[in-house]
Each structure stands twice: as structure tokens, then as C-alpha cells.
């Protein structure tokens, strides 16, 4: 199995030596530092238990790539620790699973460095640790938002969340853009790298716009004031739902106002919608109050997702 | 939970920045390359479902450290992706679990760089990716065994396997050395680093002496001739069982005969028994025939573990 399905995915990682050893050897290029991130993807939690193999592969790698994007890194290598029932380790599942990983490796310039497989009785667990590269000292962080910074988001909020609802309702039309946004999210890698030196703080939206903006504000010890009418929302969801649901994998970032023109150009260059939807105030009280939502200038409240520390 | 239990474990990893970001930033010291390895540890497969938290922690980190040892690397950082039932994420489990990780971090000089946690309904999955450091070009590999090399093993074979049987029989005496070898294996890190420049091939024994020696021979495309009476075996197990059971986490390596004296000194220095138990021949036919066992000079056969390609 290793030789047939996984070793070919390691071909572009010279230090993996065809997965023959207990580990792989890696040397980052001079002047680059490594960004390392880990995400577990569990059937029935992070993706539907009845998701096809290509969806499990795409989502599992994409959410890790999205974390690299959030830190301004370019993808380098990843390791894959897979525990799943015996039925998973069949031609029928592994062939499309690995074909999708291979396609994504090409699309995003990342290679498999190694991993581990275990047969057990239960839902599939796809744990990925991804390593990216970033010029030394230029990684983006969550905790740099400053008084007076603008708040931006890429793309549209709620598409992934609506896609999940469509899936749950039995929709299987792979052409539906919302369903596609859920099943095969696009990590904002070019954007993340473009934001180096521009964004004061950055993270990706995985748990939902509102909760993740609270995380960013909590890390930076600031408050964000957001104009709800400016948030680019999926039109098929109530706004309260759209800003609460997860699976967007867009980038949420702050930047000082003098970068506005540059950011407009960057968005146009990369063909990514970047929307300015609020501003940062230096005051900070506690996580749940760290995002002030306004509609037509007046504060509005929404049943907030419970602030989670993980 | 992150802040209380896991962030303290990341304190000695500056680039983890207290686990505030989507990932951690790492720069290996000049002249060192990174060895990366991944092992999943699943309750009911890799450790007993009723194992106490400290055992889950110790074994999960130790088996990854053992892979670093096998490649001659010194530990650097690790990431932890944990999926487990809600009951796992309690003071009662997390406190001893993280206390053990912290103790091992001190013992072996490794720090937590980040990770992920997921609540789901099923046995605990503890997926660890460990990064080690090795002077550039000096990592040990499995595929370097040469005609005429000696075959060595560290420590004793079968202790972990007997320990597992004791556990399964209800033995809970933490002072029993075999039980302890199973519950809290010692990764042979100093030995692995000492073998750089001496061993022509090296790996750790996780699946059993015989099967793993077959793996080494298969990778090197050679045959090993082993004198069974020279294998340092646990005295409480039939030899056929001892060489087949897993969980030894000793190092299995080959070295040219002119290093014999140096290896005797190295073993004495590190207080690790190193036993020479056979030699390598250049011929290679197929995996299951790649280890020739002899007793009193005559070939003996043993029901071989099926050769697994993973």
C-alpha cells in the first residue's frame, strides 16, 4: 500500500527517499524559516461520514494549507497520519484519495514527506502536519492588530457553511459553487504571501467569521468595530448564520490605513475580493466583547458562538 | 484547555509563541538538517484502551523519539494532534497526560510546537509528528547495509512484548521491568546519535525483531545471517515469540567489522548492551528469505510474521 499509493506522492520530496526510512530529512532554503501547523480531520466531525474519498483528501490538506496561508507561508512538505477502518485501505478509496492529494500537491507545490497508517474500527482520522516556508521574520501572526488598523476579509463569508447545509439536505451537484466551497475549499495561499509586510495581523476563518475575529482581537488585545452591511455575505443565509458558521477558509486580516491602495492592487492582481469592513480600537475588555457589530451605525447583537480557547 | 495544559508545554519553543497562531515558526541551527517522523497511537491498537493517561502520553511520544533515534537525530520539537472522547479532555486525564509529556520534554530536550484537539466519540487517537536535528548528511538510514557488515541489536528483545502479556494478564506492578518496558519504553536517543558515522544501516524495532530486520534487509537489498543463540532474549518468552513480538524500541543496526572496538566502547560509555548477533551477505532474493536464522550453525525456521509493506 505504502509503495503503491503513498511513495509516489513523496517523489518531489528528495529527503523522503521513497518513504524507506523511519523519517525524512529536510533542509529549508537559506534565509527561510519553517512554519509548522497541524490539523486533525475526523469523519463525522470535520467532514461527513459519507463524504467521497476525494473530499476527505481535499478538505484535510486544504485546511492545513489554509493555516500556512494565514501565516504568509508557501507550502513545502506535509506528513500524513491516517487511521481508518480496513475498508478505507482499498483500491476503491485509496486511489481517488491519493489522486486528489497528488493533484493538490501539484496545484500548491507541496510534497509528502512521510506518515503512518493504522487500521482500526471507527471513523477515518486524517491528521496532517504541514510545513511551509517564509522569509525569516516575515511570518504573519494573529496578535499584531493595532489601534486604527482596517479590518479586511477575503472572498465571501458563509459559502462553505451554506455548502454544508446543502450537503446535509442531500444536494450532490458538484457544480453548485457553495457546495463546492464546502467540499473543496481553496486555501488563500497567494494572498497570504502577498500580505507579508502589509497585514498587521492575519488568521484564516475556520470556525466562523465572528468567532475567529474574536480570536484575532483576543490575541491582539484590541476591539474590532465591524459594519455588518459591509461584510460580503452568502445571499442564501441569514447574516447571523453566515457570520457564525465555519468552513470559510478565507483570510481575516488587519492592516494600517496607509496600505489601502496597495491592498486594492493586490486583490486585483490575485483576482481575490478583499473587503474592508471595519476598524480596530485599542481598548480591550474580554473576548466576547472584542467584536462590536454595527448596522447603519447602530450596534447590533447576535447570539455569539461560545468563545473557545481551542 | 489549550492555555492551561498545552501552552506551558510549548514554552521552550520560542517560535510557538504560546500557541497563539495558526502555526509555529522554526529555524534549524546552521549546518543541521531536520529529521521529520510521524506516528499515530490509537487506543485499542497501540496501547490498551484502559491504559492510564501517563502511559498514553509516554508511549505516544516515545515511539516518535525512537524513530528520531533510529535516524541518529536529536529531538527538537513535536506537534500533537489529539482526537478523543469528551471524557479525555478533563482535569483527571489531561493533567497526568500533560505532566508526563512535560517530564519527557525535559528528559529528552524536546518542546511542543503546536497541535490540534478534537472531541469525537471513539478511542483516543494521539498523532505526533516529531522533528529532530542531525548534522547535514549524517542521518542514519535503513538501506546502507553492506556485504560483510556485522548485525547488532541494543538492549534485550522481547521485554516489551512480555510486558504487554503481563498487562493483558492483569499485572499492574509498575516496578516489574518487563511491564515497565512495555508501558514506558526508553527511546535509544544517545545511542542513535553515537552511531552516526559508525552504523551503515539503522532502524528501531517497533514491529518485532525478525520482521524489522527483514525490513532493513529489504531496504538494503541484502540478506542477514543471525545466530539465534546470540540474540539477547527475554528469558520468560519462547525465542520464537520474543523475536516476533513488537514494542521493543531497541535499535537494530549494521556496521563494518572495523568498528567493532569503537562500538564496544560506545556501548560501555552509554551503558547500553550492544550485541553482535550475525552478519550481512550481499545476496538478496525476496523479503521473507532475507533473514536466515541459525542455531548451532544450522538453519532453523520460524513461522514468520507476514512481511508488511507498511
Interface residues (C-beta under 8 A of the other chain):
Chain A: X1 X2 X3 X15 X17 X20 X21 X22 X23 X24 X25 X26 X27 X28 X33 X34 X35 X36 X37 X38 X39 X40 X42 X44 X45 X46 X67 X68 X70 X71 X73 X77 X79 X80 X81 X82 X83 X113 X114 X115 X116 X117 X118 X119 X120 X121 X122 X123 X125 X127 X129 X131 X132 X134 X136 X139 X141 X142 X143 X203 X204 X219 X309 X310
Chain B: X1 X2 X3 X15 X17 X20 X21 X22 X23 X24 X25 X26 X27 X28 X33 X34 X35 X36 X37 X38 X39 X40 X42 X44 X45 X46 X67 X68 X70 X71 X73 X77 X79 X80 X81 X82 X83 X113 X114 X115 X116 X117 X118 X119 X120 X122 X123 X125 X127 X129 X131 X132 X134 X136 X139 X141 X142 X143 X203 X204 X219 X309 X310
